[in-house]
Amino acid sequence: MRDTKTSAKKQLFKTGVLFATSAVSLTVIQPPFNLSALAWISMVPLILACSPQAKARGLAVAAYLVSLAYWLGNLYWMSPITVVGWVAFCLYTALLWPVLGLALRWCRSKKLPLFLASAILVVGTEQMQGLFLGGFLWRLLGHSQWQNTTIIQIADIFGAGGVSFLVAMVNGLLAELIIAASNKKLSQVTQFAKVAIVSMALLATILYGRWRIAQTEDFVQPGPLVASLQSNVPQSVKRTFEKGQQIFDELMVHSRSAAKAGAELIVWPETMVQATLSPEVQGILDPAHEWKILDQKLKMHAKGKAYLLVGAYGGRPNREGTELVERYNSAFMYRPDGTLYEKSYNKIHLVPFGEVLPFRKTLPGLYKLLMRFTPYNYDYSLDYGSRYTVFEMAGSAGQELPAYRFAVIICYEDVVPYLARNFALDDKGRKRVDWLVNISNDGWFVRFEENSGRISPSTELPQHAAVCVFRADENRLAIVRSVNTGISCLIDSVGNIRDGFAAGTLPEKAMNRTGMAGWFADKMPIDRRVTFFSKYGPWLDFCCEACVISSIILPILARLLGAAGFGTRLSGKSNGRQSQRTRSR
């Protein structure tokens, strides 16, 4: 009996070590470490840990604990904003490793091809990660390859999930070969067949990637000179609203420099204009009101110079004009003729706890409790936007320009694929925008030392930029990012984060633009290609998710219901009816 317990403890320890090895590898393959080559072997220890001989309960416990530590550690930058949201998200996401582990254990017991099973299960559980917080697809296996431009071109067919699928396939194959070698079955024909299949998938991906990159010149034309401004304001300073004018003035200095350099569109970061700029609100303000003055300054700045896109607040006042009944995180555009563009964009995908607190209307008691764990002492919840606004540039001061169209995605809207995709095409399947603009305030995720005034960036900043690469690649739409605290950059339509620029003050190397203020301007590339992904979305992810749910989660629920007595009662009724029929005969 003692030997059995000792053996079980050893097995549990070994399982935990293997899971921890994968957790460390999965950490360093993402920015800022960028050891992307390790991604191709990072899941091998996890797959080996999921042995059919491993006890299911021990495997699930080890997977959950290691996964929880992995997510808590890698999303540490969430905690200053919302401890509740950080812990809740990690508690949920950690559940996906036990699901993945038990599913792999079952596949190994049935001797299913691990190269295929691993790919399906990894992508399926990654997609399930997006169920919480309205969709937070962060640190996907495929995201590690953001610098591998050739490999990620398949995203225009499969999305970022396709890259995860390929990397997981290689991991599954390597694990399969290690298991076969330990069982002295490495020389079997089936092993060579599996190697051939995965090798062909890799080769096809490389050839496709090189072809798509090579054809880019034929489909891309230079667009207008676009400038991106970057402020360097930690959220702890911004949220007091005491330095709103100072923030505005500093951005105005950069904006004037960009206009002087010939920028035709100048982009300011998310909510850096601390005013409500909606015409409905502006129309009822006193001329001396601070918001009114900021609006007039923006109009005067744009007049005769450039289009000006700013992040600010939107809203709708009540009939009396005494308070806002709707509040939005918005983007507004001023024309070179000094007028405000008739349409604004109100952020559609709000971040729970960060921008909107759940249960405000459904469970007021819980809502009040959650308020105690937020960085604010007032109701800061915003309203959801609903309109996919397209901005048009019809011309510029003193010269005629072709009409350009672009759309704005705000902050973490670049993390969820559906928003960029919905902007990409019209209802006839034609491209309706020439590029995307991502305005963001990543000042939430820096550490600010008040005594020294030093701002230290977190790992969120480079990871956010890396995720945005896939939105450009999926839809063949270049993206210009204007981000408070960084990283402001230009991502072209094949997913390159471009270093250098035509004019500006930020560092030449894009990924070094963290924790500083400045600006850059460059020509916006316009890609005419329409992608399969833009038309049909993340179909691969949904298929893999359906496989995980139908083959793993539903059977588990069925067993749980059976254990609770539902199956017995149904069976008893059926047996009773059968007995009656038998007696009647």
ZATI-563460 format. One record per residue (C-alpha): residue in three letters; x negated, z, y; residue number from 1. Coordinates in steps of 0.25 Angstrom, whole numbers, always signed. Layout:
ZATI-563460
@aa ALA east X up Z north Y i NUM
...
This chain:
ZATI-563460
@aa MET east +0 up +0 north +0 i 1
@aa ARG east -11 up +4 north +9 i 2
@aa ASP east -19 up -9 north +6 i 3
@aa THR east -6 up -17 north +9 i 4
@aa LYS east -5 up -10 north +23 i 5
@aa THR east -20 up -13 north +26 i 6
@aa SER east -18 up -27 north +22 i 7
@aa ALA east -6 up -29 north +31 i 8
@aa LYS east -13 up -22 north +43 i 9
@aa LYS east -25 up -32 north +41 i 10
@aa GLN east -16 up -43 north +40 i 11
@aa LEU east -9 up -39 north +53 i 12
@aa PHE east -22 up -37 north +60 i 13
@aa LYS east -27 up -51 north +56 i 14
@aa THR east -14 up -57 north +61 i 15
@aa GLY east -16 up -50 north +74 i 16
@aa VAL east -30 up -54 north +76 i 17
@aa LEU east -26 up -69 north +73 i 18
@aa PHE east -15 up -68 north +83 i 19
@aa ALA east -24 up -62 north +93 i 20
@aa THR east -34 up -73 north +91 i 21
@aa SER east -24 up -83 north +94 i 22
@aa ALA east -19 up -75 north +106 i 23
@aa VAL east -33 up -75 north +112 i 24
@aa SER east -35 up -90 north +110 i 25
@aa LEU east -21 up -93 north +116 i 26
@aa THR east -25 up -85 north +128 i 27
@aa VAL east -39 up -92 north +131 i 28
@aa ILE east -33 up -106 north +129 i 29
@aa GLN east -25 up -105 north +142 i 30
@aa PRO east -30 up -105 north +156 i 31
@aa PRO east -38 up -99 north +162 i 32
@aa PHE east -47 up -99 north +149 i 33
@aa ASN east -43 up -113 north +145 i 34
@aa LEU east -50 up -112 north +131 i 35
@aa SER east -40 up -123 north +127 i 36
@aa ALA east -48 up -128 north +115 i 37
@aa LEU east -44 up -114 north +108 i 38
@aa ALA east -30 up -118 north +109 i 39
@aa TRP east -32 up -127 north +97 i 40
@aa ILE east -35 up -115 north +88 i 41
@aa SER east -29 up -104 north +96 i 42
@aa MET east -16 up -103 north +87 i 43
@aa VAL east -24 up -104 north +74 i 44
@aa PRO east -26 up -89 north +72 i 45
@aa LEU east -11 up -86 north +75 i 46
@aa ILE east -7 up -97 north +64 i 47
@aa LEU east -17 up -91 north +54 i 48
@aa ALA east -11 up -77 north +57 i 49
@aa CYS east +3 up -82 north +53 i 50
@aa SER east +0 up -81 north +38 i 51
@aa PRO east +11 up -81 north +28 i 52
@aa GLN east +4 up -68 north +22 i 53
@aa ALA east +6 up -61 north +36 i 54
@aa LYS east +17 up -51 north +36 i 55
@aa ALA east +28 up -57 north +46 i 56
@aa ARG east +30 up -44 north +53 i 57
@aa GLY east +15 up -41 north +56 i 58
@aa LEU east +13 up -56 north +60 i 59
@aa ALA east +25 up -55 north +70 i 60
@aa VAL east +20 up -42 north +76 i 61
@aa ALA east +6 up -46 north +77 i 62
@aa ALA east +10 up -60 north +83 i 63
@aa TYR east +19 up -53 north +93 i 64
@aa LEU east +9 up -42 north +98 i 65
@aa VAL east -2 up -52 north +100 i 66
@aa SER east +7 up -62 north +107 i 67
@aa LEU east +12 up -51 north +116 i 68
@aa ALA east -2 up -47 north +120 i 69
@aa TYR east -5 up -62 north +122 i 70
@aa TRP east +6 up -65 north +131 i 71
@aa LEU east +5 up -51 north +139 i 72
@aa GLY east -10 up -54 north +141 i 73
@aa ASN east -8 up -69 north +145 i 74
@aa LEU east +4 up -67 north +154 i 75
@aa TYR east -2 up -55 north +161 i 76
@aa TRP east +0 up -62 north +174 i 77
@aa MET east +15 up -60 north +173 i 78
@aa SER east +14 up -45 north +173 i 79
@aa PRO east +13 up -43 north +188 i 80
@aa ILE east +25 up -51 north +191 i 81
@aa THR east +34 up -45 north +180 i 82
@aa VAL east +30 up -36 north +169 i 83
@aa VAL east +44 up -37 north +163 i 84
@aa GLY east +43 up -52 north +163 i 85
@aa TRP east +29 up -52 north +158 i 86
@aa VAL east +32 up -43 north +146 i 87
@aa ALA east +45 up -49 north +143 i 88
@aa PHE east +39 up -63 north +142 i 89
@aa CYS east +28 up -58 north +134 i 90
@aa LEU east +37 up -50 north +124 i 91
@aa TYR east +45 up -63 north +122 i 92
@aa THR east +34 up -73 north +121 i 93
@aa ALA east +26 up -64 north +111 i 94
@aa LEU east +38 up -66 north +101 i 95
@aa LEU east +34 up -80 north +99 i 96
@aa TRP east +21 up -77 north +92 i 97
@aa PRO east +28 up -70 north +81 i 98
@aa VAL east +38 up -81 north +80 i 99
@aa LEU east +26 up -91 north +79 i 100
@aa GLY east +18 up -82 north +69 i 101
@aa LEU east +30 up -80 north +60 i 102
@aa ALA east +33 up -95 north +60 i 103
@aa LEU east +19 up -99 north +57 i 104
@aa ARG east +19 up -89 north +46 i 105
@aa TRP east +31 up -95 north +40 i 106
@aa CYS east +25 up -109 north +42 i 107
@aa ARG east +13 up -105 north +34 i 108
@aa SER east +21 up -99 north +23 i 109
@aa LYS east +28 up -112 north +21 i 110
@aa LYS east +15 up -120 north +22 i 111
@aa LEU east +20 up -128 north +34 i 112
@aa PRO east +10 up -137 north +42 i 113
@aa LEU east +4 up -127 north +52 i 114
@aa PHE east -1 up -138 north +61 i 115
@aa LEU east +14 up -142 north +64 i 116
@aa ALA east +20 up -128 north +62 i 117
@aa SER east +11 up -122 north +72 i 118
@aa ALA east +13 up -132 north +82 i 119
@aa ILE east +29 up -131 north +81 i 120
@aa LEU east +29 up -116 north +81 i 121
@aa VAL east +19 up -115 north +93 i 122
@aa VAL east +26 up -124 north +102 i 123
@aa GLY east +40 up -119 north +98 i 124
@aa THR east +36 up -104 north +101 i 125
@aa GLU east +30 up -109 north +114 i 126
@aa GLN east +43 up -115 north +118 i 127
@aa MET east +50 up -102 north +115 i 128
@aa GLN east +41 up -95 north +125 i 129
@aa GLY east +48 up -103 north +136 i 130
@aa LEU east +62 up -96 north +132 i 131
@aa PHE east +58 up -83 north +140 i 132
@aa LEU east +58 up -83 north +155 i 133
@aa GLY east +65 up -96 north +156 i 134
@aa GLY east +53 up -103 north +150 i 135
@aa PHE east +38 up -99 north +151 i 136
@aa LEU east +30 up -109 north +144 i 137
@aa TRP east +16 up -102 north +146 i 138
@aa ARG east +3 up -103 north +138 i 139
@aa LEU east +8 up -113 north +128 i 140
@aa LEU east -3 up -118 north +118 i 141
@aa GLY east -3 up -131 north +125 i 142
@aa HIS east -5 up -126 north +139 i 143
@aa SER east -20 up -123 north +134 i 144
@aa GLN east -23 up -138 north +134 i 145
@aa TRP east -19 up -140 north +149 i 146
@aa GLN east -33 up -145 north +152 i 147
@aa ASN east -33 up -154 north +139 i 148
@aa THR east -27 up -166 north +147 i 149
@aa THR east -27 up -176 north +135 i 150
@aa ILE east -20 up -166 north +125 i 151
@aa ILE east -9 up -162 north +135 i 152
@aa GLN east -4 up -176 north +138 i 153
@aa ILE east +6 up -175 north +126 i 154
@aa ALA east +13 up -165 north +135 i 155
@aa ASP east +21 up -177 north +141 i 156
@aa ILE east +27 up -179 north +127 i 157
@aa PHE east +28 up -165 north +121 i 158
@aa GLY east +26 up -156 north +133 i 159
@aa ALA east +16 up -144 north +133 i 160
@aa GLY east +22 up -140 north +120 i 161
@aa GLY east +16 up -153 north +114 i 162
@aa VAL east +2 up -148 north +117 i 163
@aa SER east +5 up -134 north +111 i 164
@aa PHE east +10 up -142 north +99 i 165
@aa LEU east -3 up -150 north +97 i 166
@aa VAL east -12 up -137 north +99 i 167
@aa ALA east -4 up -129 north +89 i 168
@aa MET east -5 up -140 north +79 i 169
@aa VAL east -20 up -140 north +79 i 170
@aa ASN east -19 up -124 north +78 i 171
@aa GLY east -10 up -125 north +66 i 172
@aa LEU east -18 up -136 north +59 i 173
@aa LEU east -31 up -127 north +61 i 174
@aa ALA east -24 up -115 north +55 i 175
@aa GLU east -19 up -123 north +44 i 176
@aa LEU east -33 up -128 north +41 i 177
@aa ILE east -38 up -114 north +41 i 178
@aa ILE east -27 up -109 north +31 i 179
@aa ALA east -29 up -121 north +22 i 180
@aa ALA east -44 up -118 north +22 i 181
@aa SER east -42 up -104 north +18 i 182
@aa ASN east -33 up -108 north +7 i 183
@aa LYS east -43 up -119 north +3 i 184
@aa LYS east -33 up -130 north +6 i 185
@aa LEU east -41 up -137 north +17 i 186
@aa SER east -44 up -150 north +10 i 187
@aa GLN east -29 up -153 north +6 i 188
@aa VAL east -24 up -166 north +11 i 189
@aa THR east -13 up -159 north +19 i 190
@aa GLN east -23 up -152 north +28 i 191
@aa PHE east -29 up -166 north +31 i 192
@aa ALA east -16 up -171 north +35 i 193
@aa LYS east -13 up -160 north +44 i 194
@aa VAL east -26 up -162 north +51 i 195
@aa ALA east -23 up -177 north +52 i 196
@aa ILE east -9 up -174 north +59 i 197
@aa VAL east -15 up -164 north +69 i 198
@aa SER east -27 up -173 north +72 i 199
@aa MET east -17 up -185 north +74 i 200
@aa ALA east -9 up -177 north +84 i 201
@aa LEU east -21 up -172 north +92 i 202
@aa LEU east -27 up -187 north +92 i 203
@aa ALA east -13 up -192 north +97 i 204
@aa THR east -12 up -182 north +108 i 205
@aa ILE east -26 up -185 north +113 i 206
@aa LEU east -24 up -200 north +112 i 207
@aa TYR east -10 up -198 north +119 i 208
@aa GLY east -17 up -189 north +130 i 209
@aa ARG east -28 up -199 north +133 i 210
@aa TRP east -18 up -211 north +134 i 211
@aa ARG east -9 up -203 north +144 i 212
@aa ILE east -20 up -199 north +152 i 213
@aa ALA east -26 up -213 north +152 i 214
@aa GLN east -13 up -220 north +157 i 215
@aa THR east -11 up -210 north +168 i 216
@aa GLU east -18 up -219 north +179 i 217
@aa ASP east -7 up -230 north +176 i 218
@aa PHE east +4 up -220 north +179 i 219
@aa VAL east -1 up -211 north +190 i 220
@aa GLN east -1 up -214 north +204 i 221
@aa PRO east -6 up -206 north +216 i 222
@aa GLY east +5 up -198 north +224 i 223
@aa PRO east +4 up -191 north +237 i 224
@aa LEU east -6 up -181 north +241 i 225
@aa VAL east +0 up -167 north +237 i 226
@aa ALA east -6 up -154 north +242 i 227
@aa SER east -4 up -141 north +235 i 228
@aa LEU east -6 up -128 north +242 i 229
@aa GLN east -10 up -115 north +235 i 230
@aa SER east -8 up -101 north +241 i 231
@aa ASN east -15 up -88 north +236 i 232
@aa VAL east -4 up -77 north +237 i 233
@aa PRO east -2 up -67 north +226 i 234
@aa GLN east +13 up -64 north +224 i 235
@aa SER east +11 up -50 north +228 i 236
@aa VAL east +8 up -54 north +242 i 237
@aa LYS east +18 up -66 north +242 i 238
@aa ARG east +30 up -58 north +237 i 239
@aa THR east +29 up -48 north +249 i 240
@aa PHE east +33 up -60 north +259 i 241
@aa GLU east +24 up -53 north +269 i 242
@aa LYS east +13 up -64 north +269 i 243
@aa GLY east +23 up -76 north +268 i 244
@aa GLN east +18 up -81 north +282 i 245
@aa GLN east +4 up -80 north +278 i 246
@aa ILE east +6 up -87 north +265 i 247
@aa PHE east +13 up -98 north +272 i 248
@aa ASP east +3 up -100 north +283 i 249
@aa GLU east -9 up -101 north +273 i 250
@aa LEU east -1 up -111 north +265 i 251
@aa MET east +1 up -119 north +278 i 252
@aa VAL east -14 up -120 north +281 i 253
@aa HIS east -16 up -126 north +267 i 254
@aa SER east -4 up -135 north +269 i 255
@aa ARG east -9 up -140 north +282 i 256
@aa SER east -22 up -144 north +276 i 257
@aa ALA east -15 up -151 north +265 i 258
@aa ALA east -7 up -159 north +275 i 259
@aa LYS east -19 up -162 north +283 i 260
@aa ALA east -26 up -168 north +270 i 261
@aa GLY east -14 up -177 north +268 i 262
@aa ALA east -5 up -171 north +258 i 263
@aa GLU east +8 up -177 north +257 i 264
@aa LEU east +15 up -165 north +249 i 265
@aa ILE east +10 up -151 north +251 i 266
@aa VAL east +14 up -141 north +241 i 267
@aa TRP east +15 up -126 north +244 i 268
@aa PRO east +16 up -115 north +232 i 269
@aa GLU east +28 up -108 north +227 i 270
@aa THR east +36 up -99 north +237 i 271
@aa MET east +24 up -98 north +246 i 272
@aa VAL east +33 up -101 north +258 i 273
@aa GLN east +40 up -87 north +258 i 274
@aa ALA east +53 up -92 north +264 i 275
@aa THR east +67 up -98 north +260 i 276
@aa LEU east +66 up -113 north +264 i 277
@aa SER east +80 up -118 north +259 i 278
@aa PRO east +87 up -125 north +270 i 279
@aa GLU east +100 up -116 north +268 i 280
@aa VAL east +92 up -104 north +271 i 281
@aa GLN east +83 up -110 north +282 i 282
@aa GLY east +96 up -115 north +289 i 283
@aa ILE east +101 up -101 north +292 i 284
@aa LEU east +88 up -94 north +296 i 285
@aa ASP east +84 up -90 north +310 i 286
@aa PRO east +74 up -99 north +316 i 287
@aa ALA east +64 up -87 north +317 i 288
@aa HIS east +66 up -84 north +302 i 289
@aa GLU east +53 up -84 north +295 i 290
@aa TRP east +58 up -94 north +284 i 291
@aa LYS east +63 up -103 north +295 i 292
@aa ILE east +49 up -103 north +301 i 293
@aa LEU east +42 up -106 north +288 i 294
@aa ASP east +52 up -118 north +286 i 295
@aa GLN east +49 up -124 north +299 i 296
@aa LYS east +34 up -122 north +297 i 297
@aa LEU east +35 up -130 north +284 i 298
@aa LYS east +43 up -141 north +291 i 299
@aa MET east +33 up -142 north +302 i 300
@aa HIS east +21 up -142 north +292 i 301
@aa ALA east +27 up -153 north +284 i 302
@aa LYS east +31 up -162 north +295 i 303
@aa GLY east +22 up -174 north +297 i 304
@aa LYS east +13 up -169 north +286 i 305
@aa ALA east +18 up -169 north +271 i 306
@aa TYR east +29 up -164 north +262 i 307
@aa LEU east +28 up -149 north +260 i 308
@aa LEU east +33 up -142 north +247 i 309
@aa VAL east +33 up -127 north +248 i 310
@aa GLY east +37 up -116 north +239 i 311
@aa ALA east +47 up -107 north +245 i 312
@aa TYR east +61 up -100 north +243 i 313
@aa GLY east +74 up -107 north +242 i 314
@aa GLY east +88 up -101 north +244 i 315
@aa ARG east +102 up -101 north +248 i 316
@aa PRO east +109 up -91 north +257 i 317
@aa ASN east +122 up -86 north +256 i 318
@aa ARG east +133 up -90 north +266 i 319
@aa GLU east +130 up -79 north +276 i 320
@aa GLY east +115 up -83 north +276 i 321
@aa THR east +112 up -68 north +273 i 322
@aa GLU east +105 up -70 north +260 i 323
@aa LEU east +100 up -80 north +249 i 324
@aa VAL east +109 up -81 north +238 i 325
@aa GLU east +100 up -91 north +231 i 326
@aa ARG east +84 up -90 north +231 i 327
@aa TYR east +75 up -100 north +225 i 328
@aa ASN east +60 up -102 north +223 i 329
@aa SER east +59 up -116 north +229 i 330
@aa ALA east +51 up -128 north +234 i 331
@aa PHE east +54 up -135 north +247 i 332
@aa MET east +48 up -148 north +253 i 333
@aa TYR east +46 up -151 north +267 i 334
@aa ARG east +45 up -166 north +271 i 335
@aa PRO east +35 up -172 north +281 i 336
@aa ASP east +46 up -174 north +291 i 337
@aa GLY east +47 up -159 north +292 i 338
@aa THR east +60 up -157 north +284 i 339
@aa LEU east +63 up -149 north +272 i 340
@aa TYR east +66 up -158 north +259 i 341
@aa GLU east +81 up -157 north +256 i 342
@aa LYS east +79 up -151 north +242 i 343
@aa SER east +71 up -140 north +237 i 344
@aa TYR east +67 up -135 north +223 i 345
@aa ASN east +72 up -122 north +218 i 346
@aa LYS east +64 up -116 north +206 i 347
@aa ILE east +72 up -118 north +193 i 348
@aa HIS east +64 up -110 north +183 i 349
@aa LEU east +62 up -96 north +189 i 350
@aa VAL east +53 up -86 north +182 i 351
@aa PRO east +60 up -74 north +177 i 352
@aa PHE east +55 up -61 north +183 i 353
@aa GLY east +46 up -69 north +193 i 354
@aa GLU east +57 up -76 north +200 i 355
@aa VAL east +70 up -72 north +194 i 356
@aa LEU east +74 up -59 north +187 i 357
@aa PRO east +83 up -60 north +175 i 358
@aa PHE east +96 up -53 north +173 i 359
@aa ARG east +100 up -51 north +188 i 360
@aa LYS east +114 up -55 north +185 i 361
@aa THR east +116 up -53 north +171 i 362
@aa LEU east +109 up -39 north +169 i 363
@aa PRO east +108 up -32 north +182 i 364
@aa GLY east +103 up -19 north +176 i 365
@aa LEU east +91 up -26 north +169 i 366
@aa TYR east +89 up -35 north +181 i 367
@aa LYS east +87 up -22 north +190 i 368
@aa LEU east +77 up -17 north +179 i 369
@aa LEU east +69 up -29 north +179 i 370
@aa MET east +68 up -29 north +194 i 371
@aa ARG east +59 up -16 north +193 i 372
@aa PHE east +49 up -24 north +185 i 373
@aa THR east +47 up -36 north +195 i 374
@aa PRO east +38 up -37 north +207 i 375
@aa TYR east +49 up -37 north +217 i 376
@aa ASN east +59 up -26 north +221 i 377
@aa TYR east +70 up -36 north +225 i 378
@aa ASP east +78 up -47 north +218 i 379
@aa TYR east +69 up -59 north +218 i 380
@aa SER east +76 up -67 north +208 i 381
@aa LEU east +77 up -82 north +212 i 382
@aa ASP east +88 up -92 north +209 i 383
@aa TYR east +85 up -104 north +199 i 384
@aa GLY east +84 up -118 north +205 i 385
@aa SER east +92 up -129 north +198 i 386
@aa ARG east +88 up -142 north +205 i 387
@aa TYR east +76 up -151 north +201 i 388
@aa THR east +72 up -155 north +215 i 389
@aa VAL east +63 up -167 north +217 i 390
@aa PHE east +56 up -168 north +230 i 391
@aa GLU east +53 up -182 north +237 i 392
@aa MET east +42 up -186 north +246 i 393
@aa ALA east +47 up -198 north +253 i 394
@aa GLY east +35 up -200 north +263 i 395
@aa SER east +25 up -193 north +271 i 396
@aa ALA east +21 up -192 north +286 i 397
@aa GLY east +16 up -206 north +292 i 398
@aa GLN east +17 up -213 north +279 i 399
@aa GLU east +26 up -218 north +268 i 400
@aa LEU east +25 up -213 north +254 i 401
@aa PRO east +32 up -216 north +241 i 402
@aa ALA east +43 up -206 north +237 i 403
@aa TYR east +37 up -195 north +229 i 404
@aa ARG east +45 up -185 north +221 i 405
@aa PHE east +41 up -172 north +215 i 406
@aa ALA east +47 up -159 north +210 i 407
@aa VAL east +43 up -144 north +211 i 408
@aa ILE east +41 up -134 north +199 i 409
@aa ILE east +39 up -120 north +204 i 410
@aa CYS east +30 up -110 north +198 i 411
@aa TYR east +33 up -108 north +183 i 412
@aa GLU east +42 up -120 north +182 i 413
@aa ASP east +30 up -128 north +178 i 414
@aa VAL east +29 up -120 north +165 i 415
@aa VAL east +42 up -124 north +160 i 416
@aa PRO east +42 up -139 north +156 i 417
@aa TYR east +57 up -143 north +159 i 418
@aa LEU east +56 up -141 north +174 i 419
@aa ALA east +45 up -151 north +176 i 420
@aa ARG east +51 up -161 north +166 i 421
@aa ASN east +65 up -160 north +173 i 422
@aa PHE east +58 up -164 north +186 i 423
@aa ALA east +50 up -175 north +180 i 424
@aa LEU east +61 up -185 north +176 i 425
@aa ASP east +75 up -190 north +182 i 426
@aa ASP east +87 up -191 north +173 i 427
@aa LYS east +83 up -206 north +170 i 428
@aa GLY east +69 up -201 north +164 i 429
@aa ARG east +61 up -206 north +176 i 430
@aa LYS east +51 up -198 north +184 i 431
@aa ARG east +58 up -191 north +196 i 432
@aa VAL east +46 up -184 north +202 i 433
@aa ASP east +31 up -188 north +204 i 434
@aa TRP east +25 up -175 north +202 i 435
@aa LEU east +28 up -160 north +201 i 436
@aa VAL east +24 up -149 north +211 i 437
@aa ASN east +22 up -135 north +205 i 438
@aa ILE east +22 up -124 north +216 i 439
@aa SER east +19 up -110 north +211 i 440
@aa ASN east +16 up -96 north +215 i 441
@aa ASP east +6 up -90 north +205 i 442
@aa GLY east +3 up -79 north +215 i 443
@aa TRP east +11 up -70 north +205 i 444
@aa PHE east +0 up -71 north +195 i 445
@aa VAL east -13 up -67 north +203 i 446
@aa ARG east -19 up -53 north +205 i 447
@aa PHE east -20 up -49 north +219 i 448
@aa GLU east -30 up -39 north +224 i 449
@aa GLU east -24 up -34 north +238 i 450
@aa ASN east -37 up -27 north +242 i 451
@aa SER east -46 up -39 north +240 i 452
@aa GLY east -35 up -50 north +242 i 453
@aa ARG east -41 up -56 north +229 i 454
@aa ILE east -31 up -64 north +220 i 455
@aa SER east -34 up -66 north +205 i 456
@aa PRO east -27 up -77 north +198 i 457
@aa SER east -21 up -74 north +184 i 458
@aa THR east -21 up -84 north +172 i 459
@aa GLU east -7 up -88 north +176 i 460
@aa LEU east -12 up -98 north +186 i 461
@aa PRO east -21 up -107 north +178 i 462
@aa GLN east -11 up -106 north +166 i 463
@aa HIS east +1 up -110 north +176 i 464
@aa ALA east -7 up -123 north +180 i 465
@aa ALA east -10 up -126 north +166 i 466
@aa VAL east +5 up -126 north +162 i 467
@aa CYS east +8 up -135 north +173 i 468
@aa VAL east -1 up -145 north +168 i 469
@aa PHE east +9 up -148 north +156 i 470
@aa ARG east +21 up -151 north +166 i 471
@aa ALA east +12 up -162 north +172 i 472
@aa ASP east +9 up -167 north +159 i 473
@aa GLU east +22 up -167 north +153 i 474
@aa ASN east +29 up -175 north +164 i 475
@aa ARG east +17 up -183 north +169 i 476
@aa LEU east +19 up -176 north +183 i 477
@aa ALA east +8 up -171 north +191 i 478
@aa ILE east +10 up -157 north +197 i 479
@aa VAL east +4 up -151 north +209 i 480
@aa ARG east +4 up -136 north +209 i 481
@aa SER east +4 up -127 north +222 i 482
@aa VAL east +2 up -113 north +217 i 483
@aa ASN east +0 up -100 north +224 i 484
@aa THR east -13 up -94 north +219 i 485
@aa GLY east -15 up -106 north +211 i 486
@aa ILE east -17 up -115 north +203 i 487
@aa SER east -13 up -127 north +213 i 488
@aa CYS east -17 up -140 north +207 i 489
@aa LEU east -12 up -154 north +204 i 490
@aa ILE east -9 up -157 north +189 i 491
@aa ASP east -9 up -172 north +186 i 492
@aa SER east +1 up -179 north +177 i 493
@aa VAL east -8 up -178 north +165 i 494
@aa GLY east -10 up -163 north +166 i 495
@aa ASN east -23 up -162 north +174 i 496
@aa ILE east -25 up -151 north +183 i 497
@aa ARG east -33 up -158 north +194 i 498
@aa ASP east -45 up -153 north +200 i 499
@aa GLY east -49 up -157 north +214 i 500
@aa PHE east -40 up -163 north +225 i 501
@aa ALA east -39 up -172 north +237 i 502
@aa ALA east -40 up -161 north +247 i 503
@aa GLY east -38 up -146 north +247 i 504
@aa THR east -45 up -132 north +247 i 505
@aa LEU east -42 up -127 north +233 i 506
@aa PRO east -53 up -128 north +222 i 507
@aa GLU east -56 up -141 north +216 i 508
@aa LYS east -54 up -136 north +202 i 509
@aa ALA east -39 up -133 north +200 i 510
@aa MET east -39 up -122 north +191 i 511
@aa ASN east -48 up -114 north +200 i 512
@aa ARG east -37 up -114 north +211 i 513
@aa THR east -32 up -99 north +208 i 514
@aa GLY east -31 up -88 north +218 i 515
@aa MET east -33 up -96 north +231 i 516
@aa ALA east -26 up -103 north +242 i 517
@aa GLY east -29 up -118 north +245 i 518
@aa TRP east -23 up -132 north +244 i 519
@aa PHE east -26 up -146 north +238 i 520
@aa ALA east -20 up -160 north +239 i 521
@aa ASP east -21 up -171 north +229 i 522
@aa LYS east -14 up -184 north +226 i 523
@aa MET east -2 up -182 north +217 i 524
@aa PRO east -3 up -191 north +204 i 525
@aa ILE east +11 up -197 north +201 i 526
@aa ASP east +13 up -201 north +186 i 527
@aa ARG east +24 up -211 north +182 i 528
@aa ARG east +24 up -207 north +167 i 529
@aa VAL east +37 up -201 north +161 i 530
@aa THR east +34 up -192 north +150 i 531
@aa PHE east +42 up -190 north +137 i 532
@aa PHE east +41 up -175 north +140 i 533
@aa SER east +48 up -177 north +153 i 534
@aa LYS east +59 up -184 north +146 i 535
@aa TYR east +61 up -175 north +134 i 536
@aa GLY east +55 up -162 north +137 i 537
@aa PRO east +48 up -152 north +128 i 538
@aa TRP east +55 up -157 north +115 i 539
@aa LEU east +43 up -153 north +106 i 540
@aa ASP east +44 up -139 north +111 i 541
@aa PHE east +59 up -138 north +109 i 542
@aa CYS east +57 up -144 north +95 i 543
@aa CYS east +46 up -134 north +91 i 544
@aa GLU east +55 up -122 north +97 i 545
@aa ALA east +67 up -127 north +89 i 546
@aa CYS east +58 up -126 north +76 i 547
@aa VAL east +53 up -112 north +79 i 548
@aa ILE east +67 up -107 north +82 i 549
@aa SER east +74 up -114 north +70 i 550
@aa SER east +63 up -111 north +60 i 551
@aa ILE east +59 up -97 north +64 i 552
@aa ILE east +68 up -90 north +74 i 553
@aa LEU east +81 up -93 north +68 i 554
@aa PRO east +78 up -89 north +54 i 555
@aa ILE east +72 up -76 north +59 i 556
@aa LEU east +85 up -74 north +67 i 557
@aa ALA east +93 up -77 north +54 i 558
@aa ARG east +85 up -67 north +46 i 559
@aa LEU east +87 up -56 north +57 i 560
@aa LEU east +102 up -59 north +57 i 561
@aa GLY east +102 up -58 north +42 i 562
@aa ALA east +94 up -45 north +42 i 563
@aa ALA east +105 up -40 north +52 i 564
@aa GLY east +116 up -42 north +42 i 565
@aa PHE east +122 up -55 north +47 i 566
@aa GLY east +118 up -63 north +35 i 567
@aa THR east +123 up -52 north +26 i 568
@aa ARG east +136 up -52 north +32 i 569
@aa LEU east +138 up -67 north +32 i 570
@aa SER east +133 up -67 north +17 i 571
@aa GLY east +142 up -56 north +13 i 572
@aa LYS east +154 up -64 north +19 i 573
@aa SER east +150 up -76 north +12 i 574
@aa ASN east +148 up -69 north -1 i 575
@aa GLY east +162 up -62 north +0 i 576
@aa ARG east +168 up -76 north +2 i 577
@aa GLN east +161 up -81 north -10 i 578
@aa SER east +165 up -69 north -19 i 579
@aa GLN east +180 up -71 north -15 i 580
@aa ARG east +179 up -86 north -19 i 581
@aa THR east +172 up -82 north -32 i 582
@aa ARG east +183 up -72 north -35 i 583
@aa SER east +194 up -82 north -32 i 584
@aa ARG east +189 up -91 north -42 i 585
